[in-house]
Amino acid sequence: MSNNQTAQGGASNSKAYLILIIGIMAVAFSAPWVKQSNFEPATSVILRVGIGLLFLLPFFIMEIKKIGKINKTGVILSLVAGLFLGIDFTAWNYSIYFVGSGIASILLNLQIIILPALAFLFDRERIPKSFFIVAPIMILGVLMTGGIFDSAEATDGPTTAWGMNLAVLGTIAGSISGVCYGAYLYTSRKASRVNGIQIVQPMFFAGLTQLIAPAIVMLFSGRGFDLTHGVLVDGMLPMNPETALGDPITGMNWFWMIVLASIGQAVAWTFIQYGAIRLDPTIVAGLLLLSPISTVSVIAVILFGEIPSTIQIAGVILILLAVAYQNNLHKVLLGKKPKGESSPGASS
């Protein structure tokens, strides 16, 4: 290889790293932006995805003209992937309000045990032995992180909703989000394997079916498509979150929603996809861990004062260690070349 080719390859990798890091940081802020926009959870998904599609539309058209359309199988798989991601986003939004933006971002990484399980069941891909060690550790970490092992303490907000402990409800919502995110990654991975280097088109088609789950939830939530009132009152859940309305939606709430839809949706996932198909998957998986770590340890603490309990911190550490181990990051640190592909974990 000539010096010129080497330089071009290095420059290309540097660009991919930079774009990937920007995407990861945008994802790290997604949960706080959901909370700052303060829209009802299902309404928030409709707005985030819908506005995000408008931002993607010109790039969707440009990509078709430049490199061609994705094939029929790719379209179908992208649409199916979007169904799972719509459930993921909706459940995740509820989790953000019930257990906090930092903890919700950590719970999402349950996908690390869902993706290989689906690959084994449907594609007969070999499951590494480490999976059977990681899976129960992840489940324990999820239970600890959700706060359901913490002793009851006095709180200024509600402790129950719909007759259930709020920590349990938030953990269930976060776990559903993680399971559906794993299903989305599995389906979207299959979609990417039947196409070339298209990035925007699979995301655009997935975005269309992402709107289905929140639309169904709105039919049964009693709130409908609510553009007038949010969820939080002065930054906190009201004592009866099932029926109470939050603060009126203001111009600042709309500002944060537009930021979420443009940067946290359209830019973040496009940039992550750009880097993911150009860089080593193990390195990508390791870098993606920066997103939930940043959310739970820095962003959520500074913006909302969400300080996890000792048990929750231990659960976060368990989950992150399990994710790192499953992604072969320990082999990278030891200078060993990992075998096979890894599945990245990130927040929505």
C-alpha positions as CSV (number, residue, x, y, z in Angstrom):
1,M,0.0,0.0,0.0
2,S,1.4,3.4,-0.9
3,N,1.9,6.2,1.6
4,N,-0.9,8.1,-0.1
5,Q,-3.3,5.2,0.3
6,T,-2.3,4.8,4.0
7,A,-2.8,8.5,4.6
8,Q,-6.3,8.4,3.0
9,G,-7.2,5.3,5.1
10,G,-6.1,7.1,8.3
11,A,-7.9,10.2,7.4
12,S,-11.1,8.2,6.6
13,N,-10.8,6.4,10.0
14,S,-10.2,9.7,11.8
15,K,-13.4,11.1,10.2
16,A,-15.4,8.0,11.1
17,Y,-14.2,8.2,14.8
18,L,-15.1,11.9,14.9
19,I,-18.5,11.4,13.5
20,L,-19.1,8.4,15.8
21,I,-18.1,10.3,18.9
22,I,-20.4,13.2,18.0
23,G,-23.3,10.7,17.5
24,I,-22.5,9.0,20.9
25,M,-22.6,12.4,22.7
26,A,-25.8,13.3,21.1
27,V,-27.4,10.0,22.2
28,A,-26.0,10.6,25.8
29,F,-28.2,13.8,26.0
30,S,-31.3,12.1,24.5
31,A,-32.8,11.1,27.9
32,P,-32.3,14.5,29.5
33,W,-33.8,16.1,26.4
34,V,-36.8,13.9,26.7
35,K,-37.2,15.1,30.3
36,Q,-36.6,18.7,29.5
37,S,-39.1,18.7,26.7
38,N,-41.6,17.3,29.2
39,F,-44.1,15.9,26.7
40,E,-46.4,13.0,27.5
41,P,-44.3,9.8,26.7
42,A,-46.2,8.6,23.6
43,T,-46.7,12.1,22.3
44,S,-43.0,12.7,22.7
45,V,-42.1,9.7,20.5
46,I,-44.5,10.8,17.8
47,L,-42.9,14.3,17.8
48,R,-39.4,13.1,18.1
49,V,-39.7,10.6,15.3
50,G,-42.0,12.7,13.1
51,I,-39.8,15.8,13.2
52,G,-36.7,13.6,12.8
53,L,-38.1,12.2,9.6
54,L,-38.6,15.7,8.2
55,F,-34.9,16.4,8.9
56,L,-33.9,13.1,7.2
57,L,-36.1,13.5,4.2
58,P,-33.7,15.6,2.0
59,F,-30.9,13.2,2.9
60,F,-33.1,10.2,2.1
61,I,-33.7,11.6,-1.4
62,M,-30.1,12.5,-1.9
63,E,-28.9,9.0,-0.9
64,I,-31.3,7.4,-3.4
65,K,-29.9,9.6,-6.2
66,K,-26.3,9.0,-5.2
67,I,-26.1,5.3,-4.4
68,G,-29.5,3.8,-5.3
69,K,-32.5,2.4,-3.4
70,I,-32.3,-0.4,-0.8
71,N,-33.9,-3.6,-2.0
72,K,-37.3,-4.9,-1.1
73,T,-36.0,-7.2,1.7
74,G,-34.1,-4.3,3.2
75,V,-37.3,-2.2,3.2
76,I,-39.3,-4.9,4.9
77,L,-36.7,-5.6,7.6
78,S,-36.3,-1.9,8.2
79,L,-40.0,-1.5,8.7
80,V,-40.1,-4.5,11.1
81,A,-37.1,-3.0,13.0
82,G,-39.0,0.3,13.3
83,L,-41.9,-1.5,15.0
84,F,-39.6,-2.7,17.8
85,L,-37.8,0.7,18.1
86,G,-41.2,2.4,18.5
87,I,-42.0,0.1,21.5
88,D,-38.5,0.8,22.8
89,F,-38.8,4.5,22.6
90,T,-42.3,4.6,24.2
91,A,-41.3,2.3,27.1
92,W,-38.1,4.1,27.6
93,N,-39.8,7.5,27.9
94,Y,-42.0,6.1,30.7
95,S,-38.9,4.7,32.4
96,I,-37.2,8.2,32.2
97,Y,-40.0,9.8,34.2
98,F,-40.3,6.9,36.7
99,V,-36.7,6.1,37.5
100,G,-34.7,9.0,36.0
101,S,-32.9,9.6,32.8
102,G,-29.6,8.1,33.9
103,I,-31.0,4.9,35.2
104,A,-33.3,4.5,32.2
105,S,-30.2,4.8,29.9
106,I,-28.5,2.0,31.8
107,L,-31.5,-0.3,31.8
108,L,-31.6,0.0,28.0
109,N,-28.4,-2.1,27.8
110,L,-30.4,-5.2,28.6
111,Q,-30.2,-5.6,24.8
112,I,-26.8,-7.1,25.2
113,I,-28.3,-10.5,26.2
114,I,-31.3,-10.2,23.8
115,L,-29.4,-9.8,20.6
116,P,-27.3,-13.0,20.9
117,A,-30.3,-14.9,22.1
118,L,-32.3,-13.9,19.0
119,A,-29.3,-14.7,16.7
120,F,-29.1,-18.2,18.3
121,L,-32.9,-18.9,18.1
122,F,-33.5,-17.7,14.5
123,D,-30.1,-17.8,12.8
124,R,-28.5,-20.7,14.8
125,E,-25.5,-18.5,15.5
126,R,-23.2,-19.8,18.2
127,I,-23.6,-18.3,21.6
128,P,-20.3,-17.8,23.4
129,K,-20.0,-19.5,26.8
130,S,-19.6,-16.0,28.4
131,F,-23.2,-15.3,27.5
132,F,-24.4,-17.7,30.2
133,I,-22.3,-15.9,32.8
134,V,-23.2,-12.4,31.6
135,A,-27.0,-13.0,31.3
136,P,-27.8,-13.6,35.0
137,I,-25.3,-10.8,36.0
138,M,-27.1,-8.4,33.7
139,I,-30.5,-9.4,35.1
140,L,-29.3,-8.9,38.7
141,G,-27.7,-5.5,37.7
142,V,-31.0,-4.4,36.1
143,L,-32.9,-5.2,39.3
144,M,-30.4,-3.4,41.4
145,T,-30.2,-0.4,39.1
146,G,-34.0,0.0,39.0
147,G,-34.0,0.7,42.7
148,I,-36.4,-2.1,43.7
149,F,-34.0,-3.4,46.3
150,D,-33.6,-0.1,48.0
151,S,-35.4,0.4,51.3
152,A,-38.4,2.8,51.3
153,E,-37.4,6.3,52.1
154,A,-39.3,9.6,52.4
155,T,-39.7,11.3,49.1
156,D,-41.3,14.5,47.8
157,G,-42.8,12.6,44.8
158,P,-45.0,9.6,44.3
159,T,-44.0,6.1,45.2
160,T,-46.7,4.3,43.3
161,A,-48.5,4.5,40.0
162,W,-51.3,2.3,38.6
163,G,-51.1,0.4,41.9
164,M,-47.5,-0.5,41.4
165,N,-44.3,0.6,43.1
166,L,-42.8,3.3,40.9
167,A,-39.3,1.8,40.9
168,V,-40.7,-1.6,39.8
169,L,-42.8,0.1,37.1
170,G,-39.8,2.1,35.8
171,T,-37.6,-1.0,35.8
172,I,-40.2,-3.0,33.9
173,A,-40.6,-0.2,31.4
174,G,-36.8,0.1,31.0
175,S,-36.4,-3.6,30.6
176,I,-39.1,-3.7,27.9
177,S,-37.2,-1.0,26.2
178,G,-34.0,-3.0,26.4
179,V,-35.6,-6.1,25.1
180,C,-37.2,-4.3,22.1
181,Y,-33.9,-2.5,21.5
182,G,-32.2,-5.8,21.2
183,A,-34.9,-7.0,18.8
184,Y,-34.4,-3.8,16.8
185,L,-30.6,-4.3,16.6
186,Y,-31.1,-7.9,15.5
187,T,-33.6,-6.9,12.7
188,S,-31.7,-3.9,11.6
189,R,-28.5,-5.9,11.4
190,K,-30.2,-8.3,9.1
191,A,-31.5,-5.4,7.0
192,S,-27.9,-4.0,6.7
193,R,-26.6,-7.4,5.5
194,V,-28.9,-7.5,2.5
195,N,-27.9,-4.0,1.3
196,G,-24.8,-2.0,0.5
197,I,-23.7,1.1,2.3
198,Q,-27.1,2.9,2.6
199,I,-27.5,4.6,5.9
200,V,-30.4,7.0,5.7
201,Q,-32.9,4.9,3.9
202,P,-33.1,2.0,6.4
203,M,-33.4,4.6,9.2
204,F,-36.1,6.5,7.3
205,F,-38.2,3.4,6.7
206,A,-37.8,2.3,10.3
207,G,-38.9,5.7,11.4
208,L,-42.3,5.3,9.6
209,T,-43.2,2.2,11.7
210,Q,-41.8,3.7,14.9
211,L,-44.9,5.8,14.9
212,I,-47.2,2.8,15.4
213,A,-46.5,1.8,19.0
214,P,-46.9,5.3,20.5
215,A,-50.1,5.8,18.5
216,I,-51.6,2.6,20.0
217,V,-50.5,3.7,23.5
218,M,-52.2,7.0,23.1
219,L,-55.5,5.3,22.4
220,F,-55.4,3.7,25.8
221,S,-53.5,6.2,27.9
222,G,-56.4,8.6,28.3
223,R,-54.1,11.5,27.3
224,G,-54.2,11.2,23.6
225,F,-52.0,13.4,21.5
226,D,-51.3,16.0,24.1
227,L,-49.6,19.2,22.9
228,T,-50.8,21.4,25.8
229,H,-49.6,19.8,29.1
230,G,-46.5,17.8,30.0
231,V,-45.7,15.1,32.6
232,L,-43.6,16.9,35.3
233,V,-44.7,19.7,37.6
234,D,-41.8,21.9,38.5
235,G,-39.4,19.2,37.4
236,M,-41.1,16.4,39.5
237,L,-43.8,13.8,39.0
238,P,-47.1,14.9,40.5
239,M,-48.4,12.7,43.4
240,N,-51.0,11.0,41.1
241,P,-49.1,10.6,37.8
242,E,-51.8,8.4,36.3
243,T,-54.3,11.2,36.0
244,A,-52.6,14.5,36.8
245,L,-51.5,16.9,34.1
246,G,-48.0,18.3,34.2
247,D,-46.9,21.9,33.5
248,P,-48.3,23.6,30.4
249,I,-46.1,23.1,27.4
250,T,-44.0,26.2,26.7
251,G,-41.8,27.5,23.9
252,M,-38.7,26.1,25.8
253,N,-40.3,22.6,25.8
254,W,-40.8,22.9,22.0
255,F,-37.2,24.0,21.7
256,W,-35.9,21.0,23.6
257,M,-38.2,18.7,21.5
258,I,-36.7,20.1,18.2
259,V,-33.2,19.6,19.6
260,L,-34.2,16.0,20.6
261,A,-35.7,15.3,17.1
262,S,-32.9,16.9,15.1
263,I,-29.8,16.1,17.1
264,G,-30.9,13.2,19.4
265,Q,-32.8,11.4,16.6
266,A,-31.7,12.3,13.0
267,V,-28.1,13.4,13.6
268,A,-27.2,10.9,16.4
269,W,-28.3,7.7,14.8
270,T,-27.1,8.7,11.3
271,F,-23.7,9.5,12.7
272,I,-23.5,6.3,14.8
273,Q,-24.5,4.2,11.8
274,Y,-21.8,6.0,9.7
275,G,-19.1,5.1,12.2
276,A,-20.4,1.7,13.0
277,I,-20.1,0.4,9.4
278,R,-16.6,1.8,9.0
279,L,-14.9,0.8,12.3
280,D,-14.1,-2.3,14.2
281,P,-17.3,-3.5,16.0
282,T,-15.5,-4.1,19.3
283,I,-14.1,-0.6,19.3
284,V,-17.6,0.8,18.4
285,A,-19.2,-1.2,21.2
286,G,-16.7,0.2,23.7
287,L,-17.1,3.8,22.6
288,L,-20.9,3.4,22.8
289,L,-20.6,2.6,26.5
290,L,-19.6,6.3,26.9
291,S,-23.2,7.2,26.2
292,P,-25.0,5.6,29.2
293,I,-21.9,6.2,31.5
294,S,-22.1,9.9,30.6
295,T,-25.8,10.1,31.1
296,V,-25.9,8.4,34.5
297,S,-22.7,9.8,36.0
298,V,-22.5,13.3,34.7
299,I,-25.5,14.7,32.7
300,A,-28.4,13.4,34.8
301,V,-26.6,14.4,38.0
302,I,-25.8,18.0,36.9
303,L,-29.1,18.7,35.1
304,F,-31.6,17.0,37.4
305,G,-29.7,16.1,40.6
306,E,-30.4,12.4,39.9
307,I,-28.0,10.8,42.4
308,P,-28.2,7.0,42.4
309,S,-28.3,5.0,45.7
310,T,-25.4,2.8,46.6
311,I,-27.2,-0.3,45.4
312,Q,-28.1,1.4,42.2
313,I,-24.5,2.4,41.6
314,A,-23.4,-1.2,42.2
315,G,-26.1,-2.3,39.7
316,V,-24.8,0.2,37.1
317,I,-21.2,-1.1,37.6
318,L,-22.4,-4.7,37.2
319,I,-24.3,-3.9,34.0
320,L,-21.4,-1.9,32.5
321,L,-18.9,-4.6,33.3
322,A,-21.1,-7.3,31.8
323,V,-21.6,-5.2,28.7
324,A,-17.9,-4.6,28.4
325,Y,-17.1,-8.3,28.9
326,Q,-19.7,-9.4,26.4
327,N,-18.2,-7.0,23.9
328,N,-14.7,-8.5,24.4
329,L,-13.3,-5.2,25.7
330,H,-11.2,-7.0,28.3
331,K,-9.4,-8.7,25.3
332,V,-8.8,-5.4,23.7
333,L,-7.3,-4.1,27.0
334,L,-5.1,-7.2,27.2
335,G,-4.0,-6.8,23.6
336,K,-5.8,-9.9,22.3
337,K,-7.7,-9.9,19.1
338,P,-11.4,-10.7,19.8
339,K,-13.2,-13.3,17.7
340,G,-16.5,-12.6,16.0
341,E,-18.7,-9.6,16.1
342,S,-20.0,-7.8,19.1
343,S,-23.2,-6.0,19.6
344,P,-23.1,-2.4,20.7
345,G,-25.1,-1.1,23.5
346,A,-26.4,2.5,23.6
347,S,-29.2,4.6,24.9
348,S,-32.2,5.6,22.6
